[in-house]
Amino acid sequence: MSIYLPIAEISVNLFFLVGIGAAVGFLSGLFGVGGGFLLTPLLIFSGVPTAVAVASVTGQVVAASTSGAISHYRRGGVDLHLTLYLVLAGVVGAAGGVAAFDFLRGTGQLDFVISIGFLLLLGSIGVLMLQESVRSLLKHRKGIVVRERMPSQHTWMHRLPWRVRFKKSRLYMSVLPVLSIGVFIGFVGSLLGIGGGFIMVPALVYLLRVPGKIVIGTSLAQVVAMMSATTVMHAVKSQSVDMLLAFCLMVGGTAGAQFGAAAGQHLRGEQLRGLLALIVLAVAIRFGLTLLLPPADLFSMDHLMVDQ
C-alpha cells in the first residue's frame, strides 16, 4: 500500500514507513537516543530527498522520545533541573543549525555536508563508545570492580565559575560545560536531523558524571524539548517538513519506544553502550561507502521546461 508524500514528491509504502518508525522508536527507548541518527539515513537511502528527510525526522524524534521520556520519568529517572539548562542551550544551537541548513540547501551543498557530517561524527563517537564498552565488559568478566567517581570528587569542571547544584544527579558544578554540550547538540541535531542522544548519553556519563539511572531519562527529556523547537523552526524557515511522512513515522515510533524502554531495564550499561556503538559504526560505514562508491546513475534529469 503506497502513499504519496506531497513535500518529498514521491510514493512510499505505508507499512515500510510505520515499520522503520517502530524499529527506530524501539532503539530510542532502549538506548535513550532520539533515533534520528538511524532514521534520517534510512530515509535518504530509501530515496527521500535529503532536505525533507532531515526536517521531517525531527517530528518523529519528538514523538518517540516523548514516549520513552514519560516511561523514565515515572521511574524517577529524569533530572528536570539539568534538563532545563540543556534545553535552553539546545534551542540556541538549534537556531544556528537551521540557519546553516537553509544556507547549505541554497548553495546546493547540503547532501555532501550531511554525508560528511554523519561519517565523521558517527564514526568517531562509535569507535570511542565501542572501546569503552569492551574495556568495561572485559573488566567485568575478570571480576574487576569499576567504581564510579563519587560526586564529592572534584574534576576540572568544579574550578569553573557559575556553579549550580543539581540535586537529582548529586552534582555541584559549573553550568558552562552543560551549556556548551547543549549548544553543540542543538546545532548538530538540527543540521543533520538527529536527536543527539548518542552524543548526549556519553557526555552525561563521561563528562558530567551523571549517575547511570538518570542518564537515559534526562537525555530523552532534553531531546523532546529541543527537537520540538527544531521542528517548528524547520517548518517555518526551510518549509521542508512533510507532515504526512512525519505522522507515519510517529505512529510506529511511539509504540516502539515503550517496548524499548522496558527492554532496557534488563541490560547493563556497558552492554547498552556496546550495542549502540555497533549500530552507530554501521551507519557511519554506510555513509562512507556512499561517498567512495560511484552512484548507479551517474547523471540524473529533473523536469525540463521547453518552450513550444
Secondary structure, DSSP 8 states (H G I E B T S, - for coil): -EEEETTTTEEEEHHHHHHHHHHHHHHHHHHT--SHHHHHHHHHHTT--HHHHHHHHHHHHHHHHHHHHHHHHHTT---HHHHHHHHHHHHHHHHHHHHHHHHHHHHT-HHHHHHHHHHHHHHHHHHHHHHHHHHHHHHHHTT-------TTS--GGGGSSSEEEETTTTEEEESHHHHHHHHHHHHHHHHHT---HHHHHHIIIIIS---HHHHHHHHHHHHHHHHHHHHHHHHHHT----HHHHHHHHHHHHHHHHHHHHHGGGS-HHHHHHHHHHHHHHHHHHHHHHHHS--S-S----------
